[in-house]
């Protein structure tokens, strides 16, 4: 797909912002001054762990499901997720009176499984990676006629995620750099488009796990690629494919794509919890991890906003990672 073919515009993001207003939270910008000395910059957080379902995913899910026809919603909504998208879809479906079926990995964090079930959704546990989950999803969709709400590769979903980028631009107009976790790419694509179209001078950095560098490799080859699944603590970023809708947006709007390794994700999570006083999951800590690892250059004294994508982590896993 050529990089000038964009499926989401700033107007789409603004329309999404109006559509989901009052149905999701406008999360605040938090100052993380106790972390300034770690990166030699002024640290801020966009804490989507404070969102209704504990992650940003509610934004895109809500926008997508609101754009569906009554007939499509009545068929039942199906989605695949490592957990956060599942809770977003489950919440939006419940609010809008639709049945939700979520395909999660067999090793999904129990807190994400329980959170999804608590919202009235049917949970199917299958496989251990996104390829296996989507294979099962498409089988169920074909058998039952469900309506798909993709976890990252859908224009309405991307526009919904981008609403958080508009909030950053509005609430922290003096920001210099925004650092965003990078999984399937829907979040980064939406946030980058919203930021660059409203604040062209801001630097946008995407960070993905070092062992699953699908967008780093895509940028090198000049086209979307798929990479092998590798191990990572960032369970919410375990996607091997590059989203065809996300790739052109990311190529146009994202200044840097870098990686972070598990030891630094673990360290960053500990710093965010104890110095930032914010509960985050490993995927959310990957931005700070990259800064600590030095995979992108923090400019001394700049105002840098780390996007904390979620805070849904099992207590036992949190204790294991921070001890």
VENPEZI-V200243 format. One record per residue. N is the residue number from 1. RES is the residue in one small letter. PHI is phi in whole degrees, -180 to 180 (NA if undefined). OMEGA is omega in degrees with one decimal (NA if undefined). Layout:
n res phi omega
N RES PHI OMEGA
N RES PHI OMEGA
//
This chain:
n res phi omega
1 x NA 179.7
2 x -66 -174.0
3 x -73 178.2
4 x -95 176.8
5 x -94 -175.0
6 x -108 -176.8
7 x -92 -178.0
8 x -134 177.5
9 x -112 176.6
10 x -62 176.8
11 x -65 176.6
12 x -63 179.7
13 x -67 178.7
14 x -65 176.1
15 x -63 178.1
16 x -63 179.8
17 x -60 178.1
18 x -68 -175.5
19 x -66 -174.9
20 x -97 179.6
21 x -57 -179.2
22 x 85 179.7
23 x -108 173.3
24 x -130 -179.1
25 x -89 167.3
26 x -85 -175.1
27 x -77 -176.0
28 x -80 167.2
29 x -95 179.3
30 x -109 176.3
31 x -88 178.4
32 x -109 -171.2
33 x -61 -179.7
34 x -72 177.3
35 x -101 -177.0
36 x -54 -174.5
37 x -68 -179.9
38 x -71 -174.9
39 x -123 179.5
40 x 59 179.8
41 x -155 174.4
42 x -87 -173.0
43 x -96 173.8
44 x -130 176.5
45 x -125 164.6
46 x -104 -168.3
47 x -90 178.3
48 x -74 169.4
49 x -64 178.4
50 x -87 178.8
51 x -66 -175.7
52 x -53 -179.0
53 x -102 177.2
54 x 86 176.3
55 x -159 -179.5
56 x -64 -170.6
57 x -59 178.9
58 x -59 -177.6
59 x -62 -177.9
60 x -68 179.6
61 x -62 -179.3
62 x -64 -179.2
63 x -63 -178.8
64 x -61 -175.3
65 x -69 175.6
66 x -67 -179.9
67 x -84 179.7
68 x -74 174.2
69 x -73 176.6
70 x -59 -179.8
71 x -65 179.1
72 x -65 178.6
73 x -66 -177.6
74 x -69 179.4
75 x -74 -173.6
76 x 99 -177.6
77 x -104 176.5
78 x -122 179.4
79 x -152 173.9
80 x -114 -173.4
81 x -163 169.0
82 x -82 174.5
83 x 146 -175.7
84 x -73 176.3
85 x -63 179.1
86 x -59 -179.3
87 x -69 176.5
88 x -64 178.5
89 x -65 -179.6
90 x -62 -179.2
91 x -66 -178.8
92 x -64 179.9
93 x -64 179.0
94 x -62 -179.8
95 x -62 -175.0
96 x -100 173.8
97 x 76 -179.6
98 x -112 173.2
99 x -75 179.9
100 x -125 175.8
101 x -122 -175.3
102 x -119 177.2
103 x -100 -178.7
104 x -114 177.0
105 x -69 -179.0
106 x -63 179.7
107 x -105 178.1
108 x -61 176.3
109 x -54 -176.7
110 x -59 179.5
111 x -63 178.5
112 x -76 176.2
113 x -63 -178.6
114 x -63 -180.0
115 x -64 179.2
116 x -69 179.0
117 x -64 -178.8
118 x -64 178.7
119 x -90 174.0
120 x 88 -177.9
121 x -87 171.9
122 x -86 -177.8
123 x -110 175.1
124 x -114 177.9
125 x -94 -176.3
126 x -154 173.2
127 x 69 -176.2
128 x -132 177.4
129 x -144 -173.3
130 x -66 -180.0
131 x -64 179.2
132 x -64 -178.4
133 x -64 -178.3
134 x -69 174.7
135 x -62 178.3
136 x -66 179.7
137 x -57 -177.1
138 x -67 173.6
139 x -64 -179.6
140 x -66 179.1
141 x -63 -179.8
142 x -66 -178.0
143 x -71 -169.9
144 x -118 178.2
145 x 75 -179.6
146 x -65 175.9
147 x -96 -176.4
148 x -83 167.5
149 x -119 -174.6
150 x -66 -175.4
151 x -79 -178.1
152 x -155 -170.1
153 x -111 -178.3
154 x -151 -176.4
155 x -57 -179.5
156 x -66 177.5
157 x -66 179.7
158 x -60 179.1
159 x -62 177.9
160 x -64 177.7
161 x -63 -178.3
162 x -64 179.8
163 x -60 177.8
164 x -71 174.5
165 x -68 175.7
166 x -61 179.7
167 x -65 177.4
168 x -62 -179.5
169 x -62 -178.7
170 x -76 -171.3
171 x -91 179.7
172 x -136 -174.4
173 x -63 -178.6
174 x -90 -177.9
175 x -62 177.3
176 x -101 -176.3
177 x -138 174.6
178 x -121 -176.2
179 x -114 -169.0
180 x -126 173.7
181 x -61 -175.1
182 x -128 175.2
183 x -111 175.7
184 x -70 174.9
185 x 110 -179.3
186 x -63 179.1
187 x -66 -177.9
188 x -61 -179.6
189 x -60 -178.6
190 x -69 -179.5
191 x -65 -178.9
192 x -63 179.3
193 x -62 -179.3
194 x -64 -178.0
195 x -69 -174.8
196 x -67 179.4
197 x -79 179.5
198 x -102 179.2
199 x -139 -173.5
200 x -56 -175.8
201 x -82 -177.8
202 x -74 175.4
203 x -91 178.9
204 x -116 -178.9
205 x -121 174.4
206 x -104 -177.6
207 x -127 178.8
208 x -123 179.5
209 x -62 -176.3
210 x -61 -177.6
211 x -90 176.1
212 x -138 -171.0
213 x -87 -172.6
214 x -64 -179.3
215 x -81 173.8
216 x -60 179.9
217 x -70 177.8
218 x -62 -179.6
219 x -66 179.1
220 x -66 -174.9
221 x -89 179.2
222 x 82 178.1
223 x -159 179.4
224 x -63 178.7
225 x -131 172.9
226 x -115 179.8
227 x -121 177.0
228 x -66 175.6
229 x -75 176.7
230 x -120 -179.1
231 x -74 175.3
232 x -161 173.4
233 x -71 -176.1
234 x -82 -173.3
235 x -63 179.4
236 x -77 -177.2
237 x -114 -175.6
238 x -87 177.1
239 x -123 -176.4
240 x -99 -175.1
241 x -104 175.3
242 x -90 -179.6
243 x -71 -176.0
244 x -68 176.3
245 x -79 -176.5
246 x -80 -173.4
247 x -55 -179.2
248 x -63 178.8
249 x -65 -179.8
250 x -66 178.8
251 x -63 -178.0
252 x -78 -166.8
253 x -107 -174.0
254 x -95 -176.8
255 x -73 -176.2
256 x -140 170.1
257 x -123 -176.4
258 x -131 -179.8
259 x -122 174.2
260 x -140 -177.4
261 x -101 -174.9
262 x -58 -179.9
263 x -59 -179.6
264 x -81 173.0
265 x -63 179.2
266 x -64 179.2
267 x -65 -179.0
268 x -63 178.5
269 x -59 178.8
270 x -62 179.8
271 x -65 -179.4
272 x -66 -178.5
273 x -70 -172.3
274 x -89 179.3
275 x -97 178.7
276 x -84 -179.9
277 x 60 -179.4
278 x -128 176.2
279 x -83 -179.6
280 x -132 172.6
281 x -95 -175.8
282 x -55 179.7
283 x -60 -179.0
284 x -72 -176.8
285 x -85 -171.2
286 x -67 178.5
287 x -65 176.5
288 x -63 178.3
289 x -58 179.8
290 x -66 177.6
291 x -66 179.2
292 x -68 -179.3
293 x -78 179.3
294 x 82 -179.8
295 x -77 165.4
296 x -133 -173.8
297 x -89 173.4
298 x -82 -180.0
299 x -83 -175.2
300 x -51 175.2
301 x 81 -178.2
302 x -69 174.8
303 x -95 -172.3
304 x -121 -178.9
305 x -108 176.5
306 x -94 -178.3
307 x -82 178.1
308 x -91 -168.2
309 x -72 -180.0
310 x -175 -179.7
311 x -137 -178.7
312 x -92 -177.4
313 x -138 177.5
314 x -64 179.7
315 x -55 -178.7
316 x -65 178.8
317 x -68 178.3
318 x -60 180.0
319 x -63 179.4
320 x -65 -175.1
321 x -79 -174.1
322 x -100 -177.4
323 x -79 NA
//
